[in-house]
Structure formats: structure tokens, C-alpha cells
Amino acid sequence: MKEQLAKYIKEVSTVTDEELDKILNYFNPLEVEKNELLVIQGQTTQRMYFICNGCLRIFFITEEGQEATRYLGFENNFVTALSSFVFSEPSLEFVQALEPTELLYISRQDFYHLLEAIPNWGSFYRHYMEMAYVTNTKRLMSFLTQNATERYKHLLETNPKVAQRLSNKIVSSYLNISQETLSRVKSKN
């Protein structure tokens, strides 16, 4: 599993091989079951997860009591309740495994230690933050500029594994549409 993480880090950062070895020593393996919650609302997030195999989702509960999926992470993605992780404050979100999932995780304390000890680790962090910003911005724009059919088609083009691997309940929550609307959209495509 650490080889998979090493490959990812080398692709997105400028760390040397020696620095990479030090970084990898801070990551620990974790296997979680389907539907297991890694972060619950109100808990301060202490870990960042790298997905080796499986799927994690970040979601919150709306005022109406409905689950709203903000992010879905599959293999070779980092996932955490980012605001809680960065600001060390209670999370407004949940992090849940949607499949049996193999992870590597690093503690918040170790993550920030690496930022000080290995300046090149900052290139990874910058990449992660930029991708998180761009992903969230594109999702928000899609909710404001695309109808349900356009959102579903875009999902199939950019991230088909969401529709292939996850339930209609999760897909509709991710697209911010009802399950009934998703069924209608799918039947037309």
C-alpha cells in the first residue's frame, strides 16, 4: 500500500527519495468496513486518509434532515473533513466508508510536523489544497448552472465509477437531486 502512496506523492510533489521515505514512515494502515464512520459531526478531525482501495464520502445533514454528499473519494485520493483538520475545530461533516476500504492515514500532528521538517512536503499540501478548491468550486458552479440531466451526464464523463459502484441514493445525494429525478434521468440516457 505504501508503494501506491509513494507513487502518488512523487507525481504531485517535489520531495526527494530520502524525504519520501521519511514521509511514508508517518503513514499507518487502516482497514474499515462498509458504512463505517471515520469522522462524525462535532468531532475534531485528527487524521488525513489516503485511499488505497475502496471509497470514502464526506457528507453533512441538511436542515431538513437529509444527507448531502459533498465529496466522494476513490483509490489514490486523500480525504479528510478539511476545515476541521486545518483549523482543529469540530467537524460539520461526516466521513464514511461506502465500501470495505483500505487506507493509509497520517495524524494531524505528524502532517504539520512534516510541513516544518520537510519544506518540499509543502508542494504536496499546495497541490491538495488547490485540488480541493477547484473541485468544490466546480461542484458549486454545476449546481447553479446545470440541470439534473447535465449534472448526471457530466458525472458519467468525468467520474463514471460513482454511478457504477455506488447506490442511486448516494449518487442522487452527490448530484443534489432526488432519487426519483435520478431514475428519470437514467431512463432517458
C-alpha positions in Angstrom: 0.0 0.0 0.0 2.8 2.4 0.7 4.2 1.9 -2.8 0.8 3.2 -4.1 1.1 6.3 -1.8 4.7 6.8 -2.8 3.8 6.9 -6.5 1.1 9.4 -5.8 3.2 11.7 -3.7 6.0 11.6 -6.4 3.5 12.6 -9.1 2.2 15.7 -7.2 5.2 16.9 -5.2 8.9 17.7 -5.4 10.2 15.5 -2.5 13.4 13.6 -2.8 13.6 9.9 -2.3 15.1 10.3 1.1 12.3 12.8 2.1 9.7 10.4 0.7 11.0 7.6 2.9 10.6 9.8 6.0 7.1 10.9 4.9 5.9 7.3 4.4 7.1 6.3 7.9 4.4 8.6 9.3 1.5 6.8 7.5 -0.2 3.9 9.1 -2.6 1.2 7.5 -6.2 1.0 8.4 -9.0 -1.2 7.1 -12.6 -0.1 7.5 -15.9 -1.8 6.9 -18.7 -0.7 4.6 -20.7 2.1 6.2 -18.1 2.7 9.0 -17.9 6.3 10.1 -14.3 7.7 10.4 -15.4 11.2 11.4 -18.7 12.2 13.0 -20.2 15.6 13.1 -18.9 17.5 16.1 -15.7 15.5 16.4 -12.4 17.3 15.7 -10.7 15.5 12.8 -7.2 14.2 13.7 -6.4 12.2 10.6 -6.0 12.6 6.8 -6.7 9.4 4.8 -5.2 8.1 1.6 -7.5 5.6 -0.1 -5.6 2.5 -1.4 -8.7 0.6 -2.2 -12.4 1.5 -1.7 -14.4 4.6 -1.3 -15.0 7.3 1.3 -17.6 10.0 1.2 -17.9 13.3 3.0 -21.4 14.3 3.8 -23.5 16.5 6.1 -27.1 16.6 7.3 -29.2 19.4 5.9 -31.7 21.4 7.9 -34.4 19.1 6.5 -32.6 16.1 8.0 -31.4 14.8 4.6 -27.9 13.6 3.8 -26.0 15.7 1.3 -22.8 14.2 -0.1 -20.1 16.9 -0.6 -17.3 14.7 -1.8 -16.6 11.1 -3.0 -13.1 9.8 -2.9 -11.9 6.6 -4.6 -8.5 5.0 -5.0 -5.5 7.3 -5.0 -7.3 10.2 -3.3 -6.7 11.9 0.0 -9.8 12.5 2.1 -10.5 14.4 5.4 -13.0 16.8 6.8 -10.7 19.6 5.7 -12.0 22.6 7.7 -11.9 20.5 10.9 -8.4 19.2 10.1 -6.9 22.5 9.2 -8.4 24.6 11.9 -8.6 21.9 14.6 -12.3 22.6 15.2 -15.4 20.4 15.5 -16.4 18.9 12.1 -19.6 19.9 10.4 -19.3 16.8 8.3 -19.1 13.0 8.5 -16.6 10.8 6.7 -17.9 7.4 5.9 -16.6 4.3 4.0 -19.1 3.3 1.3 -17.2 0.1 0.6 -14.8 -2.1 2.5 -11.8 0.3 2.3 -8.1 0.0 2.7 -6.5 3.2 3.9 -3.2 4.8 4.9 -3.6 7.7 7.4 -1.4 10.3 8.9 -2.2 12.2 12.1 -2.8 16.0 12.0 0.2 16.4 14.3 2.5 14.4 12.1 1.2 16.1 8.9 2.0 19.5 10.2 5.4 18.3 11.7 6.3 17.2 8.1 5.4 20.6 6.7 8.0 22.1 9.1 10.6 19.3 8.8 10.4 18.8 5.0 9.8 22.0 3.2 9.2 20.1 -0.1 6.2 18.4 1.6 4.6 21.8 1.1 4.3 21.1 -2.6 2.1 18.2 -1.8 0.0 20.3 0.5 -0.4 23.1 -2.0 -1.5 20.6 -4.6 -4.0 19.1 -2.3 -5.5 22.5 -1.3 -5.6 23.6 -4.9 -7.4 20.5 -6.0 -9.9 20.7 -3.1 -10.6 24.3 -4.0 -11.1 23.6 -7.7 -13.3 20.5 -7.1 -15.6 22.4 -4.7 -15.8 25.4 -7.0 -16.7 23.3 -10.0 -19.4 21.4 -8.0 -20.9 24.6 -6.7 -21.0 26.0 -10.3 -22.6 22.9 -11.6 -25.4 23.2 -9.0 -26.0 26.8 -10.2 -25.6 26.4 -14.0 -26.6 22.8 -14.9 -29.9 20.9 -14.7 -30.1 17.3 -13.3 -29.6 15.8 -16.7 -26.5 17.8 -17.4 -25.0 17.1 -14.0 -25.6 13.3 -14.5 -24.0 13.4 -18.0 -21.0 15.3 -16.7 -20.6 12.8 -13.8 -20.6 9.9 -16.4 -18.0 11.7 -18.4 -15.6 12.7 -15.6 -16.1 10.2 -12.8 -18.1 7.2 -14.1 -17.1 4.9 -11.2 -19.5 6.9 -9.0 -22.5 5.7 -11.0 -21.0 2.2 -11.5 -20.0 1.5 -7.9 -22.5 3.4 -5.7 -26.2 3.2 -5.0 -28.7 5.6 -6.5 -29.3 7.0 -3.1 -25.6 8.1 -2.8 -25.4 9.3 -6.5 -28.6 11.4 -6.1 -27.2 12.9 -2.9 -23.9 13.7 -4.6 -25.7 15.3 -7.6 -28.1 17.2 -5.3 -31.2 15.7 -6.9 -33.9 13.4 -5.7 -33.7 9.6 -6.3 -36.9 9.9 -8.5 -35.2 12.6 -10.6 -32.1 10.4 -11.0 -34.2 7.5 -12.1 -36.0 9.6 -14.7 -32.6 11.0 -16.0 -31.1 7.5 -16.1 -34.0 6.1 -18.1 -33.6 8.8 -20.7 -29.9 8.1 -21.2 
